[in-house]
Amino acid sequence: MAMDIIIGVALVLGVIILIHEWGHFIVARLFKVRVDVFSIGFGPRLFGWKKGHTDYRISALPLGGYVRMAGQDPSEVDSGKQAPTGASDELMSKPRWQRALIAFGGPGVNFIFPVILLAAFYALVGIPHSAVLRQPIQVVAFSSTNTQQSPLKVGDRVVELNGLKNPTWESAFEYLDRVPQGSALKLKAIGQDGQERSVQTALRDPGAFDQVFGFIPFGPVIDDVSRKTPAKRAGLKADDRVLEANGQPITYWGQFVDVIHQSKGQPVSLKVQRKGQTIPITVTPAQGLNDAKDPTWQIGVSNQNELVYDRTSVGFATSYAFRRTGEFFVQTVGVVGKLFSGRASVKQLQSVVGISQIAGDAVRKGPSQVVFLMAFISVNLGILNLLPIPILDGGMILLLTIEGFLRRDLSLAVKERFVQVGFVFLLLLFAYVMYNDVVG
């Protein structure tokens, strides 16, 4: 496990930080700015090499990185406090718009990198799909709390959905995403008696899919146990198979989720199979929000989902990579928005400790998970660095924008205070998140 974490940190954090700083470096060189230091990590130099004017180094604190450019503002962190001399290859000698683009270079490359990484993966390996969702729709079980009476029965196999022949779970989801909410659904189903019958119903809302078709037949095997959750505290682990919940036999993942949702926060007694042994575990669900933003009871686990890969063309692989990167972008912006609006807690953020463990888990699961995590972290890093917080790239862009409107440089004292406030804020935030990661 320790080796998985080391490899994961090197691949996920190391490569992403390297890509980010390379973005600053390449745009700076594009505008003929001399770069004195290219560092992965902060603090004392451990080792490296010098090529041309640039000292490429690995530093002692692997919590980021920086590019130090000649003649940059003395107020900036790691500037060396060397005042600009006015030489043409110094940063402060360049127009503000060029300096803003240099600041944007790191986050910009963080948005481009996932597209390239995912496109290469999809072209070489294929587009991932759930093996279970590729199966024909056959009703296996319904929730005991269904609010919508389904015309289907356990054992029914759906052979037609609004003219769509032999739908799979995947094709049904894709089709229903395109039709208006509440649209009529004309179904043909073959029952356990072998007789075909036609029925009609409707989806009241997108979340009512399981009320009509029942649970998707995912097995009740745990894939991930989130940190600082009831499941983690109770001792549940990846690869545990849930056999019983409150005395009810569990055959499908949806049945397990159903018991947790109905718990009302009361302890749930489980029997899980782990490495051939049956282990009793009691977990107490906590209240959270589901995908529809409704309050529900959760324990912080996800199910295993076997993937199959469809080979595809380079063109489709690239377009699909753009789509997935866009989804990561929207998801991250949504979380940041919730943090600022108070709808999400800072406790949900991960420090280097949390990310290291997630990266180690990704290495354990295989190359595909490492690729997806690298893409996701890269987008996260790009967005977070563009926040208008002093010391971050977004803060530097904000400062340059203010100076552009004023048509003059702010005083060194103002800029130093601007950077100090940002530095203290990020230091306190980092310490708080690290504390939650360690003791959570």
N, C-alpha and C positions, 0 to 999 in steps of 0.2 A: 504493500500500500504506500509506503514512504517513497519508493522508487516511482510509483505511478504519479504521486504528487509532484516530485521533482521534474519528471518528464512533462507533466501537464503544465506546470508553471513555465518551463522553458519554451514550450510550444505556444501556449496561449498568451501569457503576459509578455514573455521575452520577445516573441515575434511581433505581436501587436504594437508594443512600445517601439520596437525597431522600425516598423513600418510608419508609425506616427512621426517619429523624429526624422525619418528619411523624407517625409513629405515637406517638413520645414526646410530641410537641407536642400532638396532639389529645387524648390521655388527660390530659395535664397541664391543659389548658384545661377539660376535662370536670369535673375536680375543682377548678376555679377557682384554679389555680396560675399566678402571673404568670411569663411567659417573657421573659427579658431579651435572649437571643441565640438565633437559629436560624442555624447556620453549616454550609455545605457546605465541608469542608476544615478544617484546623487552622492555627494560626499567625496571622501578621499579616493583618488585614482588607484585602482588595483593593478591593472595592466592594460596594455593597448599598443598601438603603433601610430606613427606619424607619417602622413602622406601629403606632400605639398604643404599647404599652410594649416592643415587640419589634424588635430590630435584625436584619433578614434580610440575611445577608452571604455573600459568597464569599471564602474565605480562601486563603492562599498554598499550603498543602500539601494537595493533593487526595487524601488517603489516608484519607478517612473524613468524619466530621462530628460535630456535637454540638448539643444543645439545652441552654443554660444557663438554669436556672430561678432565680427569686428565692429567696434564703435557703437555697440548697442547702448540703449539708455542705461545710465548707471543705476537707476532705481530698480531695474529688473533683477529678479533672482538669478544668481550665478552670472551676473554681468562682469564680475571681477572688479567692479567699481572703477573701471578705466573710462575716463571721459572721452567722448568722441574727439578725434583730431580734425575732422572735416575731410578726410581722404575720400576719394570717389568710390572706393570699394567698401566703405563702412555703411552699416545699416541706417544710421541716422542721416546719412547723406542722400538717401533715396526718398522719393515722394511718398506721402502717406498712403496712397492707394497701393503702392508696391509693398510697403511694410504690412498693410492689412492683408494682402494676398499671401505674404510669407507666413503670417500668423494663421491664416486659414488653411495653409498647405497641409499641416498635420491632420486636422479633422477631415479635410477633403480626401486625402489618401485613405483615411479610415473608412470612408464611404465607398471608395472605388475598390479597395482590396477585397471585401466580401463578394462583390460581383465576379471578380476574376477567380477567386478561390472556389466559389460555389459552381461557377460555369465550368471550370476545369474538372471538378469532382463529378458533376452531372454528366459531362461529356465522356469521361473515362469510366465511371462506375454505373451511372444511370440515375433516373429520377426515383426517389424513394416512395414507396406506397405501402400501406398497411396490408399485410397478408390477410388479416381477418376481414377488413373492409372490402377486399376483393371477392369475398364469398357471396353467393346468392343470398337474398334476404329470406331468412326463415325465422319465424317467431319462436324464441326459446323461453322467455319469461317476461312478465309484466311487473311493474312496481305495485305494491299493495296500496299505494296512495294515489293511484291514477285518478285525475279529476276529469279526464275525457274518456268516455267509453269507446273502446276500439272495436270495430267490426271484425277484426282478426282474432284468431284463437291460437293458443300455443300449439306448435306443430305445423301451422300454415306456412306454405312456401309461396311467396309473391312472385308471380310469373309475368305480371304486366302492371305498370304504373303510368297512368295517363298516356298510354300508347308506347311507353318505353318497355321493350321486351326484355324479360329475364334480368331485371335490375339487380345489381349488387348494392351493398350498403354504400359504397363509394359513389357509384353512378347516381343513386337515389339522392344522396346529399348534394351532389353537384346540380342535379335537376331542380331540386326544391329550393336551392339558393337563388334560382332564376325566376321563380314564380312568385306572384304577390302573396302576402300573408293572408291566410284564410281561404285560399283558392280550393276549389273542389278537387278531390283526389278520387279518380276512378281506378279501382284495383281489381285484378283478377288473382285469385289465390287457389292453390290446391291443398286440400286438407289432408289429415292423416288417413282418411278413408279413400284417398285418391280421387275424390270428386272435385272438379273445378267449379268455383262460384264467383260471381261478380258482386262487389260491394262498393259503397261510396262513403267517403268521409272528408274531412278537411283538417288542416293543421291550424290551430288557433294562433299559434305563435311559433317562431323557429325552435324554441326549446321544447316543443311538444312532440318531437319526432318519436321519442321512446314511448310516448303514451299511445301512439298509433301502431308502431312496429315492434314495441318491446325493447328489451335490452340488446345492445350489440354483443355478440358472443365472445367478448374478451375473457380470457381465463383470469381467475382471481389471484394473480401473481404480482407481487409488489416489485416495481422497477426502481423507483427513487423514494427515499425518505428525506424530506426537507429538514434542514437544520432548524433548531429552536421551535419545534412543533410537538404536539401531543404524541404523534407516532414515534418521534425520536426519543422523547422522554420515556415512553412506555417500553422501548427496546425493540421495536419492529425494525427489520433489516431488509435490504434488497434481496430478492429471490425467495422471500417468504411466500408460501402459498396459503391463503386463508381458507380453512376448512369449515369453520363455524363462526357465527357472530350472534351472540345472545341465544345460543342453542339452535339457531337456524342453519341448516346445511347451506353452504355457499358453493355454487357451481360456476357462476358468472360474476365478473367484476361489478356489474350494475347492482346485483343483489347486495353485495358488500357495501357499496356506496349508499344504497337505500337504507340500510340499517343505521349507518352513521348519520345520515340526514334526519332520520326519525328519532335520534337519541335524545334530543332536547338538552344536550349537554350532560346527560347522565353517563356514568361509566359503561363501556361496552366490553363484554367478555368475549375474547377471541380464542380460537384454537388455530394455530398455524403450523404448517409443516416446514421444518428447516433441516436440511441435510438428512432426511429420512426419519427425523424425530418429530413428534407432536408436542408442541409447547403451548401452554396456556399463557395468555397475555391480556391484561386489562388496560384499555386506553380510554381516556376521557376527552371527547371532542371539544373543540373550541369554536366560537362563532366566527365566521368569515363571510366573504362574498363569492357567489358563483359567477359563471360567465355572463349571466344576465344582470349582474350587479345586485342580486337579491341576497339578503342575509340567509345563511345556511350554516349547518354544523359540519366541521371538517377536522381531519387529523393530520393532513400534510403528507399524503402519499400519492404516487401515480402508478399506473399499471404497466406491465410489460406489453410491448406491441411489436411483434415480429415484422420486419420490413423486407420487402422484395424490391428489386431495382429494375426499372425498364430502361433499356438502352435507347438513346435518342441522338439527334443531330446536334452539332455544335451550335447552330442557330437557335434551336429550341432550348438547349441547355443554357445559353446566355440569357434568353428572354425569361426563362424560369428563375435564373439567378437574380435578375433585376427584380422580379416579383417578390422573391423571398427576402431580399435585402430591403425592399420597400416595406414589407410586413414587419421586419425587425425595427425599422425606423419608426413606423407608426406606433408600435408597441412600446418602444422606449420613450418616445415623446409623451405617450399617454401616462406612463409611470411618473415621469418628471412633472407633468401637469398635476397629477394627483398629490405629489409631494408638496408642491407649492400651494395647492388649494386646501391641504389638510386632509384629503380623502385617503391618503396613504401615510404610513409612519416611516420615519427615517430608520427605524429598527429593521425595516425590510431590506435596507441596503447591505451589500456585502463588502467587506474589506479584503485585503490581500489574503487573510486567513481563510475567509469563506470561499473566495474565488479559487484559491489553491486546492481546497478540498473538492470543489466542483470540477476543476480541471483534472484532478486525480481520478475522479469517478468517470469522467469522459474517456480517459486513457484506458481505464479498465473495460469500458464497454466497446471500444474499438475505434478505428480511424474515422469512421463517419461521424461519430459523436464529437470527436476533437475538431473536425472541420466545421461542423455547425456551431460549436461553442466559440471557435475563433472568429467566425463571421459575426456572431451575435455580440461578442465582447468588442469587436472592432467598431461596430455601429454605435454601441453604448459609449465607447471612449470618444468617438467623434462628436456625438451630441453633447456629452457632459463637458467636453473642452470648449464648446461654443457657448456655454452659459455665460452671461455677462457678469462674471465674478472676477474681481481683480486677481491677477496672477495666472488665470487661465487664458487660453487663446481668445475666448470670447471677450474677456475683460480688456485685453490689449486692443482688440478691434473696436470695442466701445470707446476706449480712451482716444484712439486715433480718429474715430468718428466725431467725438466731441471737439477735438482740436481742429478737425476739418471745418466744422460749423463756426467755430470761433475764429478760424483763420490765423491761429497762432498756437505756439506750444504752451502747454500748462507749465507752471513752475516746477522745478525739481522737487521742492518740498511737497507740493500737492500730489505729484505722481508717486513719491515715496510713501506718503500716507495711504494713497490708493492701494498700492501693492501690499503694504503692511496689514491693512484691514483684511484684504483677501487672503493673505498668508495665514493670519491668525484664525480666520473663519475656517479655512480648509484644514488647518492643523487640529482645531477643536472637533470638527466634523469627523476627521479621520480617527482621532482618538476615541470618539464616542462609538463609531461604527466598529472599530477594532475591539473595544471593550465588550460590545454586544456579541461579537463573533466568538470571543474567547470564553465569556461566562454564560452565553445563551445556551 
